[in-house]
Amino acid sequence: MKDYNEQQSFLRGCIKSALINRRRHGVYENPNESRRQRTFKYFLALPGSSEEQVCETTFSDTFGITLKRVSVLCNKTLLGDLSVSDKRGGKRPQRNQAWKETIVEFIASIPGRKSHYGREKHPNKRYLSSDLNVTKLYTAFLEKHELAVLDKPPVSRQWFNEIFKKEFCLVFAPPRVDTCSTCDGYNISISTSKNPNDRRMEELKRDIHHRKAKAAQTLMAKTVKDSQEPNSDTCYFL
């Protein structure tokens, strides 16, 4: 049998549940207090209509299945679950493109900020409040669109998380390095300046400031590295 569900149905018919007739002494006084109230018997079909009872290990080895799979079948039998069909694979509900656009729009509207000096390496990264997480955002999304009352909302937690990770570069933490007051002053002057010449002058000052800051960082990193060399006479003070 190539079909997995057919295999499950066949194996299910080879397992029978029965009450425990003889118990070993346990820590309980009343047998009803035992967690195990039933046992399972495993059978192999023989030529004709006869069958042979075998142990669990022989049963799994004969059919080439794992003990875990046998345990799952036993639990289904114990719970009276008549369905042994495998729900893995198969067709999944098609995700609605309109809902995807709604998710993207919602996530993009979340207030965040960029790292000033780190933007060269990660120009698109934005930092969200450390008080937030994907679960809180998903809950807020459901509440905003009145989906929280539905048993199966059209947007699942998994789908929301996939879009959050694939479509955005967001981090739930403040940037490691933030803007300095000098940079803020230049940016304000640039954004509010109405004279093109004045704006270019402020941009030039800002760029020079950035280059000086980067040169200072490079020098500091070199100084720290030199101070860690053996027999180095370079000292670095924090």
Secondary structure as the mmCIF struct_conf table of DSSP 4:
data_model
#
loop_
_struct_conf.conf_type_id
_struct_conf.id
_struct_conf.beg_label_comp_id
_struct_conf.beg_label_asym_id
_struct_conf.beg_label_seq_id
_struct_conf.end_label_comp_id
_struct_conf.end_label_asym_id
_struct_conf.end_label_seq_id
HELX_RH_AL_P HELX_RH_AL_P1 TYR A 4 GLY A 13
TURN_TY1_P TURN_TY1_P1 CYS A 14 CYS A 14
STRN STRN1 ILE A 15 LEU A 19
BEND BEND1 ARG A 22 ARG A 22
BEND BEND2 VAL A 27 VAL A 27
BEND BEND3 GLU A 29 ASN A 30
HELX_RH_3T_P HELX_RH_3T_P1 PRO A 31 GLU A 33
BEND BEND4 SER A 34 ARG A 35
STRN STRN2 ARG A 38 ALA A 45
BEND BEND5 PRO A 47 PRO A 47
TURN_TY1_P TURN_TY1_P2 GLY A 48 SER A 49
STRN STRN3 GLU A 51 VAL A 54
HELX_RH_AL_P HELX_RH_AL_P2 GLU A 56 PHE A 63
TURN_TY1_P TURN_TY1_P3 GLY A 64 GLY A 64
HELX_RH_AL_P HELX_RH_AL_P3 LEU A 67 LEU A 78
TURN_TY1_P TURN_TY1_P4 LEU A 79 GLY A 80
BEND BEND6 ARG A 88 GLY A 90
HELX_LH_PP_P HELX_LH_PP_P1 PRO A 93 ASN A 96
HELX_RH_AL_P HELX_RH_AL_P4 GLN A 97 ALA A 108
TURN_TY1_P TURN_TY1_P5 SER A 109 SER A 109
BEND BEND7 ILE A 110 ILE A 110
STRN STRN4 ARG A 113 ARG A 113
BEND BEND8 HIS A 116 HIS A 116
HELX_RH_3T_P HELX_RH_3T_P2 TYR A 117 ARG A 119
TURN_TY1_P TURN_TY1_P6 GLU A 120 LYS A 121
TURN_TY1_P TURN_TY1_P7 PRO A 123 ASN A 124
STRN STRN5 ARG A 126 TYR A 127
TURN_TY1_P TURN_TY1_P8 SER A 130 ASP A 131
HELX_RH_AL_P HELX_RH_AL_P5 VAL A 134 LYS A 144
TURN_TY1_P TURN_TY1_P9 HIS A 145 GLU A 146
TURN_TY1_P TURN_TY1_P10 ALA A 148 VAL A 149
BEND BEND9 ASP A 151 LYS A 152
BEND BEND10 PRO A 154 VAL A 155
HELX_RH_AL_P HELX_RH_AL_P6 ARG A 157 GLU A 167
STRN STRN6 LEU A 170 VAL A 171
BEND BEND11 PHE A 172 ALA A 173
BEND BEND12 ARG A 176 VAL A 177
HELX_RH_AL_P HELX_RH_AL_P7 SER A 181 THR A 192
HELX_RH_AL_P HELX_RH_AL_P8 PRO A 196 SER A 227
TURN_TY1_P TURN_TY1_P11 GLN A 228 GLN A 228
BEND BEND13 GLU A 229 GLU A 229
TURN_TY1_P TURN_TY1_P12 PRO A 230 ASN A 231
#
